[in-house]
Amino acid sequence: MNTTITSKRETPSQIIDRYFASIGWKPFAFQRTVWRSYRDGFSGMLHSATGTGKTLGVWMGPILKWLQENPDQTKWNPKRPAAARVLWITPLRALAGDTENSLRAPLSALGLPWTLDSRTGDSKQSAKNRQLKRLPTALVTTPESLSLMLTHEKLLPQLSQLECVIVDEWHELLGTKRGIQTELALSRLRSLNPDLRVWGVSATLGNLPQACQALMGDTPPDRVKIVEGHKKKKVKLESIIPEKMERFPWSGHIGTKMVPQVASLLETVNSALVFANTRSQTEIWYQHLLKQKPQWAGRIAIHHGSLDMSVRRWVEDELREGRLRAVVCTSSLDLGVDFTAVDLVIQIGSPKGAARLLQRAGRSGHQPDAQSRLAFVPTNAIELIELAAAQDAIRGGRLEARPMLQRPLDVLAQHVVTIAIGGGFTSDALLKEVRTAYAYRSLTDAEWQWVLNFVVHGGESLEAYPDFHRVEIQDGRYQVTERRTITNHRINIGTIVADASMQVKFLKGRTLGTAEESFVSKLNPGDKFLFAGRLVQLVRVKDNAAYVRRATGKPDTVPRWMGGRMPLSSELSEALRRRIEQASEGKYIGREMTSLKPLFQLQEKWSSLPRSDELLMEKIKSRRGHHLFLFPFEGRLVHEGMAALFAHRMSKLRKQSFSMACNDHGIVLQSPTVIQVEQAVTAGVFAIGDLTTEILESMNSTEMAKRQFRQIARVAGLIHPGLPGRRKSASHLQASSNLFFDVFCQYDPENMLLEQSRREVLEQQLESTRMRAALGRIESSRLILNEPKSVTPLSFGLLVDKLRERVSSETLADRVRRMQEDLELAAESKE
């Protein structure tokens, strides 16, 4: 039985103050500002550091307004709860349960006659059916589930009565197709209720005004408030320096030699999150920690998005109760969940961005006045420079801006079908509504007509196929009446597109999680692999499931999931170049840079350390050919495009073949013949030129566009993964999307989805805008060309990346170790 802490004589503000006092807090000024703004009818954005009370900052706004409207507590009747009032959108369905618990606490303490529920892909069907009849007073949901609700016409009257939509962790949705899906859903809700308030909650954003504008749509600027909370929470960043610093670092090994030091640090705290950048890395680090400290069995756990929901919930519950010493995790625990027991975050490897580092640090000390503490574990020496650069960016407030997507027609096509199912629409009315969404504010009439033709007739090339006639026109109204179309659309709604996956199950027991089909297809019965923190052995694959049993010994492999590689952000790239410039001037500021002094000094001795306004190039000849190393320090995606562009331009000057490799710091071009660098520079190899055309010429742009088209075709509804329990294989979906791509290229070359796939390759895979800016910077830089006798510390990692292509019976690590030893001997002899 809940104890109400209210009194008839108290004002709503006093009631809220009393609640805060009961949990040992006092409202911050920024929270009161949000509450006043909400009361006065404003929409807006609350931007505050992680763990500073953002949730209560927005949640109390609707509660205060209801208290003001219902001051007589004798009329509060829990048997007649308030009607649908607040919709709370969370970016991850895994957060819905914890968010619901956080929102329920003040409702219970205040005794409000509100109902609160969740609706996500994890919700029981009985709950969803109940919500179709009557929505709760407040509902926690995801962008996908909200879109699904919009397909139910009978829900629209209740949705039109909503007073407020709160979008949590908006920075995670911004710049993604899920964010665009949210924008479109909000445009529909605003159309149903023009007085709807929308509030966003965010942290670690570099382009706050633009982010707010994207969420607000066409809401008049004078009705929007941006409220800044605590920008700078107390954060302590430290690094675990290797006992012996490598002067020839390379990426790809995951720093497990640092396990003893990490274990020692974990012994000093009550509870910690150990973040790794990939799911594979979490599996490996969990096993190494357990091997280092076998007595921790049951006290440490693993958490990532491919584990079964029951496993993840158990881990979250144990962590919340403070019963776990450490959880090795990915970004699955980046957001929202409040684990007050966590007093340390450990980051394995560079997070590649200052905002991400700050976000993860905030998972510790997740209370307004507590200090957040993060320890950084480098997987190679160069990453220590990235940490130093990230600290500079954080101190200077230079957090990453989230890129904005413009007019993705695949998401729009899906939304149009959604609205056609949910009661239908007329063309002019929906076009006006769609243009209120920030991403589609410049949508042209031609693009709109193309989308309508696509969903009604399948476009020009598919008009003869009835399966692609999803929407019908009846008396000028666009509707969907075909039951099969409605079912397919509802099952596959959303913009998250991943490789086809299959469940991993014990032969006699529970489900462990999911592994990508491309990984399982390469396994043979009897193969051992790490999964969910266990060593398991594949028994058989049947009915889209990999059946396993427990195993002993050593693993043959570790699952690899797509999407784990993160490029260096532009802000961190700039800070990195400044740190290297300081080293070139003999300034080693901070423990990280001081520890790298031997590496920098050797680099300076054998070649150079470039300043921010310089481009370092190194020519080296080896028995494998002629190598040209370049160091723009612009991030892997930019370097991939640059490498292809430079090779293309040089091969046009002189017939020559190149192979290449790149990482976040530089590029290596290799050729069997001498590379004429001076001639290439004179001819403008670094010029901006006709960049888009040359990128498309220099890379296999057709194949890249074809791969991107697979995602677009899935979102637009051209291909369907299949029904639950009867999912189509990855090879089947790939063949289907490739067929559509080829047909469109041949018979419908003006197809706008084709154009979108090419644009997304340029903007997202190759970061062409950033590449253009980088070339402009290089054009005005001083070029330094050195010809060192040996591979330098900066070029060594690139050489290893190039070496990965060569087949050898030796492990890569063994070969690299010998190369390092030879180079160290050479360095010592020259000293």
Secondary structure, 3 states (H helix, E strand, C coil): CCCCCCCCCCCHHHHHHHHHHHCCCCCCHHHHHHHHHHHCCCEEEEECCCCCCHHHHHHHHHHHHHHHHCCCHHHCCCCCCCCCCEEEECCCHHHHHHHHHHHHHHHHHHCCCCCEEEECCCCCHHHHHHHHHCCCCEEEECHHHHHHHCCCHHHHHHHCCCCEEEECCHHHHCCCHHHHHHHHHHHHHHHHCCCCEEEEEECCCCCHHHHHHHHHCCCCHHHEEEEECCCCCCEEEEECCCCCCCCCCCCCCCCHHHHHHHHHHHCCCCCEEEECCCHHHHHHHHHHHHHHCHHHECCEEEECCCECHHHHHHHHHHHHCCCCCEEEECHHHCCCCCCCCCCEEEEECCCCCHHHHHHHHCCCCCCCCCCEEEEEECCCCHHHHHHHHHHHHHHCCCCCCCCCCCCCHHHHHHHHHHHHHCCCECHHHHHHHHCCCHHHCCCCHHHHHHHHHHHHHCCHHHCCCHHHCCCEEECCEEECCCHHHHHHHHHCCCCCCCCCEEEEEECCCCEEEEEEHHHHCCCCCCCEEEECCEEEEEEEEECCEEEEEECCCCCCECCCCCCCCCCCCHHHHHHHHHHHHHHHCCCCCCHHHHHCHHHHHHHHHHCCCCCCCEEEEEEEEECCEEEEEEECCCCHHHHHHHHHHHHHHHHHHCCCCCEEEECCCCEEEEECCCCCHHHHHHCCCCCCCCHHHHHHHHCCHHHHHHHHHHHHHHHHCCCCCEECCEECCHHHHHHHHHHHHHHHHHHCCCCHHHHHHHHHHHHHHCCHHHHHHHHHHHHCCEEEEECCCCCCHHHHHHHHHHHCCCCCCCCHHHHHHHHHHHHHHHHHHHC
